Amino acid sequence: MHLDGWTLLLQAINFLVLVWLLRHFLYRPVLAVIAERQAATERVRGDADAARREAADLKSTVDTEKAGLAAERDRLLAAARAQAAAERAALLDKARGEAEGLLAEERARLAEERRQAEADLRGHAAALGTDVAARLLRAAASDGMAEGFLEAACRSVEALPEPQRRALAGGAGPVPIRLVTSAPLTVPEGERWQERLAAALDRPVAVEFAEDPGLIAGVELHFPHTVLRHSWKQALAVAMEELTRDDDPIHGHAARRA
């Protein structure tokens, strides 16, 4: 086979022209397309990585918030339980206090009722006793007993200090005295006891005589500002007060003050 040089040269030139044409019109656009595709792929990959990182950050944030919410929930539940326990304890204390108060009031009411019943019983017993005593004393009383009571009254006046006797007498002039006896006095007895009272007071007296069978036996001297009582009626009243006096240191003291 014979190879012509011109033919080889032309073939070589054709090949080079073909290569240049391919490179210029095919290879470069293909490379450009490939490069563009690669760039797009890199952009997509970068966007995907960014999205994955953002999703991871978001997941971390969500996990943190979930943990915070769980802790806050636990704290709120603990606070609610503590508040409920405190309120329950307060309600129990209040209920216990109210129950104790009601119990104390009921005990006080029962004690007061018992004390009142005992006082009523003592009062009835004392009234019955003094009534029986009054009947017995009235049956035993005699007209001559007034003498002893009058003498005791005069001695009690004489035993008073001078300022008190002056206070009994009141102002200047005869001392007005109302002398009450359980039985009427005779005129001589009245005169004698008027003189006795004047001697006891060391002042002239103006005596008004009166009688009160309720005295049983005894006398009452009514001065301008006070009354001296010496009678079985007064003795029975004192005995009645002693019998009906409440021995309770609280209620008794209150009753005596009243």
BELMOZI-V828354 format. One record per residue. RES is the residue in three letters. PHI is phi in whole degrees, -180 to 180 (* if undefined). D_CENTER is the distance of its C-alpha to the mean C-alpha in Angstrom with 2 decimals. Layout:
BEGIN
RES|PHI|D_CENTER  RES|PHI|D_CENTER
END
This chain:
BEGIN
MET|*|137.93  HIS|-106|138.63  LEU|-101|135.69  ASP|-91|136.37  GLY|-65|134.67  TRP|-64|134.10  THR|-67|132.47  LEU|-62|130.10  LEU|-65|129.37  LEU|-66|128.63  GLN|-63|126.50  ALA|-65|124.57  ILE|-65|124.14  ASN|-61|122.96  PHE|-64|120.48  LEU|-65|119.13  VAL|-64|118.88  LEU|-63|117.07  VAL|-62|114.68  TRP|-65|114.09  LEU|-64|113.54  LEU|-62|111.17  ARG|-68|109.26  HIS|-79|109.13  PHE|-103|108.47  LEU|-124|106.76  TYR|-66|105.36  ARG|-64|103.51  PRO|-62|101.79  VAL|-64|100.89  LEU|-62|99.49  ALA|-63|97.61  VAL|-63|96.20  ILE|-61|95.32  ALA|-63|93.71  GLU|-64|91.77  ARG|-63|90.69  GLN|-64|89.67  ALA|-63|87.72  ALA|-62|86.00  THR|-62|85.25  GLU|-64|83.85  ARG|-64|81.73  VAL|-62|80.45  ARG|-62|79.85  GLY|-64|78.03  ASP|-63|75.94  ALA|-65|75.17  ASP|-62|74.23  ALA|-63|72.03  ALA|-64|70.44  ARG|-63|69.91  ARG|-64|68.39  GLU|-64|66.17  ALA|-64|65.17  ALA|-64|64.45  ASP|-62|62.37  LEU|-64|60.55  LYS|-62|59.98  SER|-63|58.68  THR|-63|56.34  VAL|-62|55.18  ASP|-63|54.68  THR|-63|52.69  GLU|-66|50.54  LYS|-62|50.11  ALA|-63|49.04  GLY|-64|46.62  LEU|-65|45.27  ALA|-64|44.89  ALA|-65|43.03  GLU|-63|40.78  ARG|-62|40.22  ASP|-63|39.32  ARG|-65|36.95  LEU|-65|35.25  LEU|-64|35.07  ALA|-64|33.58  ALA|-64|31.00  ALA|-64|30.21  ARG|-63|29.93  ALA|-63|27.66  GLN|-64|25.39  ALA|-62|25.46  ALA|-65|24.66  ALA|-64|21.70  GLU|-64|20.39  ARG|-64|21.11  ALA|-64|19.31  ALA|-64|16.21  LEU|-64|16.49  LEU|-65|17.08  ASP|-63|14.09  LYS|-63|11.87  ALA|-63|13.95  ARG|-65|13.84  GLY|-63|10.08  GLU|-64|10.21  ALA|-64|13.28  GLU|-64|12.04  GLY|-64|9.22  LEU|-63|12.16  LEU|-64|14.44  ALA|-64|12.58  GLU|-63|12.43  GLU|-65|16.04  ARG|-63|17.05  ALA|-63|15.72  ARG|-64|17.56  LEU|-64|20.61  ALA|-64|20.59  GLU|-66|20.42  GLU|-63|23.16  ARG|-65|25.17  ARG|-63|24.84  GLN|-66|25.86  ALA|-64|28.69  GLU|-64|29.84  ALA|-64|29.71  ASP|-63|31.69  LEU|-64|34.10  ARG|-62|34.57  GLY|-63|35.06  HIS|-64|37.63  ALA|-64|39.34  ALA|-66|39.41  ALA|-63|40.69  LEU|-64|43.32  GLY|-64|44.29  THR|-67|44.59  ASP|-66|46.48  VAL|-64|48.89  ALA|-63|49.20  ALA|-63|49.86  ARG|-64|52.59  LEU|-66|54.14  LEU|-67|54.01  ARG|-65|55.42  ALA|-70|58.22  ALA|-88|58.86  ALA|-69|58.75  SER|-136|62.04  ASP|-63|63.27  GLY|-74|64.10  MET|-71|60.54  ALA|-61|59.71  GLU|-59|61.91  GLY|-66|59.72  PHE|-67|56.51  LEU|-64|58.19  GLU|-66|59.44  ALA|-64|56.02  ALA|-65|54.57  CYS|-65|57.33  ARG|-66|56.82  SER|-66|53.08  VAL|-68|54.07  GLU|-65|56.66  ALA|-77|54.18  LEU|-71|51.90  PRO|-60|52.25  GLU|-56|54.52  PRO|-60|51.78  GLN|-70|49.94  ARG|-65|53.21  ARG|-65|53.98  ALA|-65|50.57  LEU|-65|51.40  ALA|-70|54.75  GLY|80|53.43  GLY|-80|56.09  ALA|-75|59.86  GLY|90|62.16  PRO|-58|61.94  VAL|-80|58.46  PRO|-76|57.45  ILE|-132|56.27  ARG|-106|55.60  LEU|-101|56.53  VAL|-109|55.22  THR|-124|56.74  SER|-75|56.46  ALA|-135|60.19  PRO|-63|62.49  LEU|-94|64.39  THR|-75|68.09  VAL|-62|69.50  PRO|-62|70.70  GLU|-63|67.33  GLY|-62|65.60  GLU|-64|68.02  ARG|-64|67.62  TRP|-77|63.83  GLN|-66|63.92  GLU|-64|66.10  ARG|-66|63.76  LEU|-68|60.72  ALA|-62|62.72  ALA|-68|63.66  ALA|-66|60.09  LEU|-90|58.92  ASP|57|62.17  ARG|-149|62.18  PRO|-63|63.93  VAL|-129|61.81  ALA|-121|61.95  VAL|-98|60.79  GLU|-110|59.87  PHE|-95|60.13  ALA|-149|58.00  GLU|-130|57.26  ASP|-144|54.22  PRO|-60|54.93  GLY|-66|51.19  LEU|-70|51.41  ILE|70|53.37  ALA|-157|55.00  GLY|129|54.43  VAL|-140|54.13  GLU|-133|51.75  LEU|-107|52.68  HIS|-96|51.19  PHE|-89|51.57  PRO|-57|50.85  HIS|-126|47.30  THR|-158|46.47  VAL|-132|47.43  LEU|-105|48.68  ARG|-115|48.43  HIS|-136|50.62  SER|-156|50.77  TRP|-68|50.00  LYS|-60|47.64  GLN|-67|45.57  ALA|-64|45.85  LEU|-68|44.62  ALA|-64|41.67  VAL|-65|40.72  ALA|-64|41.20  MET|-62|39.09  GLU|-65|36.22  GLU|-66|36.58  LEU|-71|36.70  THR|-95|33.64  ARG|-69|31.53  ASP|-80|28.33  ASP|-80|28.61  ASP|-64|24.86  PRO|-64|23.99  ILE|-94|20.67  HIS|-69|21.68  GLY|-62|25.23  HIS|-64|24.44  ALA|-65|22.42  ALA|-66|25.34  ARG|-66|27.90  ARG|-65|26.21  ALA|-66|26.20
END
